[in-house]
Amino acid sequence: MDSPLTTIAGQIVESVLAVVGIRVGAEEPSYSSERLTEEVEIRRYHPRIAAETTVEGDERRALQEGFRRLAGYIFGGNHSSSRIAMTAPVTQTPAKGQKIAMTAPVSRAADHGHGWVIRFFMPSKWTMATLPEPDDDRVRLVDVPAETMAVLRFSGIAGQGAITARSAQLSELLLSKGIQTVGEPVAWFYDPPWTLPFRRRNEVAVPIAS
Protein backbone atom coordinates (compact mmCIF):
# COMPACT_ATOMS: atom_id res chain seq x y z
CA MET A 1 0.00 0.00 0.00
CA ASP A 2 1.26 3.49 -0.89
CA SER A 3 2.17 5.72 2.02
CA PRO A 4 0.28 9.01 2.52
CA LEU A 5 3.40 10.90 1.46
CA THR A 6 3.64 8.92 -1.77
CA THR A 7 -0.04 9.47 -2.50
CA ILE A 8 0.24 13.23 -1.93
CA ALA A 9 3.35 13.43 -4.10
CA GLY A 10 1.55 11.60 -6.90
CA GLN A 11 -1.43 13.94 -6.70
CA ILE A 12 0.87 16.97 -6.90
CA VAL A 13 2.62 15.60 -9.99
CA GLU A 14 -0.70 14.84 -11.68
CA SER A 15 -1.99 18.34 -10.89
CA VAL A 16 1.11 19.98 -12.37
CA LEU A 17 0.86 17.88 -15.52
CA ALA A 18 -2.82 18.75 -15.88
CA VAL A 19 -1.99 22.47 -15.91
CA VAL A 20 0.02 22.07 -19.11
CA GLY A 21 -2.44 19.63 -20.63
CA ILE A 22 -0.84 16.25 -20.08
CA ARG A 23 -3.58 13.84 -19.08
CA VAL A 24 -2.39 11.23 -16.60
CA GLY A 25 -4.10 7.85 -16.29
CA ALA A 26 -7.50 8.91 -17.61
CA GLU A 27 -9.13 6.03 -19.46
CA GLU A 28 -11.24 6.82 -22.54
CA PRO A 29 -14.17 4.75 -23.84
CA SER A 30 -12.98 2.05 -26.23
CA TYR A 31 -13.28 2.73 -29.96
CA SER A 32 -11.75 1.98 -33.35
CA SER A 33 -11.08 4.82 -35.77
CA GLU A 34 -10.16 5.77 -39.29
CA ARG A 35 -9.01 9.10 -40.67
CA LEU A 36 -11.49 10.95 -42.90
CA THR A 37 -9.38 14.09 -43.39
CA GLU A 38 -6.37 15.58 -41.60
CA GLU A 39 -8.72 17.12 -39.02
CA VAL A 40 -11.62 14.67 -38.85
CA GLU A 41 -11.81 11.00 -37.92
CA ILE A 42 -14.60 8.44 -37.80
CA ARG A 43 -14.81 6.62 -34.47
CA ARG A 44 -16.79 3.49 -33.75
CA TYR A 45 -17.45 3.40 -30.03
CA HIS A 46 -18.16 0.14 -28.28
CA PRO A 47 -21.01 -0.18 -25.76
CA ARG A 48 -20.15 1.38 -22.40
CA ILE A 49 -21.66 2.39 -19.08
CA ALA A 50 -22.13 5.94 -17.84
CA ALA A 51 -23.16 7.63 -14.63
CA GLU A 52 -25.38 10.57 -15.49
CA THR A 53 -27.53 13.27 -13.93
CA THR A 54 -30.01 15.80 -15.29
CA VAL A 55 -29.60 19.43 -14.24
CA GLU A 56 -31.89 22.39 -14.95
CA GLY A 57 -30.59 25.87 -15.69
CA ASP A 58 -28.04 27.53 -17.95
CA GLU A 59 -25.24 25.47 -19.43
CA ARG A 60 -22.45 26.72 -17.18
CA ARG A 61 -24.32 26.16 -13.93
CA ALA A 62 -25.62 22.81 -15.17
CA LEU A 63 -22.12 21.62 -16.03
CA GLN A 64 -20.75 22.68 -12.66
CA GLU A 65 -23.61 21.14 -10.68
CA GLY A 66 -23.64 17.96 -12.76
CA PHE A 67 -19.89 17.57 -12.37
CA ARG A 68 -20.22 18.01 -8.60
CA ARG A 69 -22.90 15.31 -8.32
CA LEU A 70 -21.04 12.80 -10.46
CA ALA A 71 -17.69 13.51 -8.82
CA GLY A 72 -19.38 12.83 -5.50
CA TYR A 73 -20.45 9.43 -6.79
CA ILE A 74 -17.05 8.30 -8.10
CA PHE A 75 -15.19 9.67 -5.08
CA GLY A 76 -17.10 7.45 -2.66
CA GLY A 77 -20.67 8.74 -2.59
CA ASN A 78 -22.12 5.31 -3.19
CA HIS A 79 -23.50 2.41 -1.18
CA SER A 80 -20.14 0.65 -0.89
CA SER A 81 -18.03 3.83 -0.48
CA SER A 82 -15.99 2.69 -3.49
CA ARG A 83 -13.72 5.06 -5.40
CA ILE A 84 -14.05 4.89 -9.18
CA ALA A 85 -11.34 6.24 -11.48
CA MET A 86 -12.06 9.39 -13.46
CA THR A 87 -12.28 8.96 -17.23
CA ALA A 88 -12.38 11.37 -20.18
CA PRO A 89 -14.28 13.03 -21.67
CA VAL A 90 -17.09 14.30 -19.48
CA THR A 91 -20.16 14.87 -21.66
CA GLN A 92 -23.03 17.34 -21.57
CA THR A 93 -26.08 16.96 -23.81
CA PRO A 94 -29.70 18.17 -23.76
CA ALA A 95 -32.33 16.33 -21.79
CA LYS A 96 -34.06 13.57 -23.79
CA GLY A 97 -36.22 14.67 -26.66
CA GLN A 98 -34.65 18.10 -27.14
CA LYS A 99 -32.93 19.19 -30.33
CA ILE A 100 -29.43 20.55 -29.94
CA ALA A 101 -28.44 23.99 -31.09
CA MET A 102 -24.69 23.57 -31.07
CA THR A 103 -22.84 25.47 -28.38
CA ALA A 104 -20.12 23.20 -27.27
CA PRO A 105 -16.17 14.81 -21.25
CA VAL A 106 -16.49 16.56 -20.52
CA SER A 107 -19.61 17.29 -24.17
CA ARG A 108 -21.93 20.25 -24.31
CA ALA A 109 -24.99 21.33 -26.33
CA ALA A 110 -27.89 23.77 -25.85
CA ASP A 111 -31.01 22.54 -24.09
CA HIS A 112 -33.68 25.14 -24.91
CA GLY A 113 -34.57 25.40 -21.24
CA HIS A 114 -35.31 21.72 -20.66
CA GLY A 115 -32.25 20.68 -18.73
CA TRP A 116 -28.90 19.10 -19.41
CA VAL A 117 -27.66 15.54 -19.03
CA ILE A 118 -24.12 15.38 -17.68
CA ARG A 119 -22.23 12.07 -17.99
CA PHE A 120 -19.10 10.43 -16.70
CA PHE A 121 -18.20 7.21 -18.52
CA MET A 122 -17.28 4.35 -16.21
CA PRO A 123 -13.90 2.57 -16.52
CA SER A 124 -14.15 -0.59 -18.62
CA LYS A 125 -13.42 -2.93 -15.69
CA TRP A 126 -16.83 -2.15 -14.17
CA THR A 127 -20.15 -3.75 -15.12
CA MET A 128 -23.72 -2.97 -14.14
CA ALA A 129 -23.49 -5.88 -11.71
CA THR A 130 -20.35 -4.59 -9.98
CA LEU A 131 -20.87 -0.82 -9.99
CA PRO A 132 -22.08 0.45 -6.60
CA GLU A 133 -25.45 2.18 -6.34
CA PRO A 134 -25.20 5.99 -6.03
CA ASP A 135 -26.07 7.58 -2.69
CA ASP A 136 -27.54 10.55 -4.58
CA ASP A 137 -30.80 9.46 -6.23
CA ARG A 138 -30.29 12.15 -8.89
CA VAL A 139 -27.38 10.08 -10.24
CA ARG A 140 -28.25 7.05 -12.36
CA LEU A 141 -26.27 4.36 -14.16
CA VAL A 142 -27.09 3.77 -17.83
CA ASP A 143 -25.99 1.49 -20.65
CA VAL A 144 -24.75 3.49 -23.65
CA PRO A 145 -25.06 1.54 -26.93
CA ALA A 146 -22.41 1.33 -29.62
CA GLU A 147 -22.37 4.31 -31.97
CA THR A 148 -20.37 5.76 -34.84
CA MET A 149 -19.23 9.38 -34.52
CA ALA A 150 -17.51 11.86 -36.81
CA VAL A 151 -15.09 13.81 -34.61
CA LEU A 152 -13.17 17.05 -35.17
CA ARG A 153 -10.48 17.82 -32.62
CA PHE A 154 -9.18 21.29 -31.72
CA SER A 155 -7.37 23.15 -28.97
CA GLY A 156 -7.86 26.50 -27.27
CA ILE A 157 -10.69 27.88 -25.16
CA ALA A 158 -13.91 26.21 -26.27
CA GLY A 159 -16.32 29.11 -26.00
CA GLN A 160 -19.65 29.18 -27.78
CA GLY A 161 -18.24 30.97 -30.83
CA ALA A 162 -15.45 28.44 -31.31
CA ILE A 163 -17.80 25.50 -30.83
CA THR A 164 -20.37 26.89 -33.27
CA ALA A 165 -17.71 27.47 -35.90
CA ARG A 166 -16.19 24.02 -35.48
CA SER A 167 -19.56 22.27 -35.58
CA ALA A 168 -20.45 24.13 -38.79
CA GLN A 169 -17.08 23.12 -40.26
CA LEU A 170 -17.72 19.47 -39.37
CA SER A 171 -21.29 19.50 -40.72
CA GLU A 172 -20.19 21.06 -44.02
CA LEU A 173 -17.43 18.51 -44.45
CA LEU A 174 -19.76 15.56 -43.84
CA LEU A 175 -22.28 16.99 -46.29
CA SER A 176 -19.58 17.35 -48.95
CA LYS A 177 -18.59 13.71 -48.40
CA GLY A 178 -22.18 12.48 -48.63
CA ILE A 179 -22.10 11.19 -45.05
CA GLN A 180 -25.50 11.08 -43.34
CA THR A 181 -25.76 12.38 -39.78
CA VAL A 182 -28.28 10.78 -37.43
CA GLY A 183 -28.19 13.28 -34.58
CA GLU A 184 -27.10 16.72 -33.50
CA PRO A 185 -23.49 17.83 -32.88
CA VAL A 186 -22.15 17.90 -29.33
CA ALA A 187 -18.78 18.81 -27.83
CA TRP A 188 -16.42 16.86 -25.59
CA PHE A 189 -13.86 18.22 -23.13
CA TYR A 190 -10.86 16.31 -21.86
CA ASP A 191 -8.98 18.77 -19.66
CA PRO A 192 -9.67 20.73 -16.46
CA PRO A 193 -10.43 24.45 -16.95
CA TRP A 194 -7.03 25.53 -15.59
CA THR A 195 -5.17 23.74 -18.41
CA LEU A 196 -3.21 26.12 -20.64
CA PRO A 197 -5.43 26.86 -23.68
CA PHE A 198 -2.95 25.68 -26.31
CA ARG A 199 -2.69 22.31 -24.52
CA ARG A 200 -6.43 21.68 -24.21
CA ARG A 201 -8.09 18.86 -26.08
CA ASN A 202 -11.60 19.72 -27.24
CA GLU A 203 -13.72 17.88 -29.80
CA VAL A 204 -16.97 18.42 -31.66
CA ALA A 205 -18.69 15.19 -32.61
CA VAL A 206 -21.83 14.16 -34.44
CA PRO A 207 -23.39 10.68 -34.74
CA ILE A 208 -23.48 9.28 -38.26
CA ALA A 209 -25.06 6.27 -39.93
CA SER A 210 -22.90 3.22 -39.34
QUIUR-V784228 format. One record per run of one state. SS is the DSSP state (hx for helix, st for strand, lp for the rest). FROM is the first residue (numbers start at 1). LEN is the number of residues. If there is no record, write none. Layout:
ss: <SS | SS>
from: <FROM | FROM>
len: <LEN | LEN>
//
This chain:
ss: <lp | hx | lp | st | lp | st | lp | st | lp | st | lp | hx | st | lp | st | lp | st | lp | st | lp | st | lp | st | lp | st | lp | st | lp | st | lp | st | lp | hx | lp | st | lp | st | lp | hx | lp | st | lp>
from: <1 | 4 | 20 | 27 | 29 | 31 | 36 | 40 | 46 | 48 | 56 | 59 | 75 | 76 | 78 | 79 | 83 | 84 | 87 | 89 | 90 | 95 | 106 | 107 | 116 | 122 | 134 | 135 | 140 | 145 | 147 | 155 | 160 | 177 | 181 | 182 | 186 | 190 | 197 | 200 | 202 | 209>
len: <3 | 16 | 7 | 2 | 2 | 5 | 4 | 6 | 2 | 8 | 3 | 16 | 1 | 2 | 1 | 4 | 1 | 3 | 2 | 1 | 5 | 11 | 1 | 9 | 6 | 12 | 1 | 5 | 5 | 2 | 8 | 5 | 17 | 4 | 1 | 4 | 4 | 7 | 3 | 2 | 7 | 2>
//
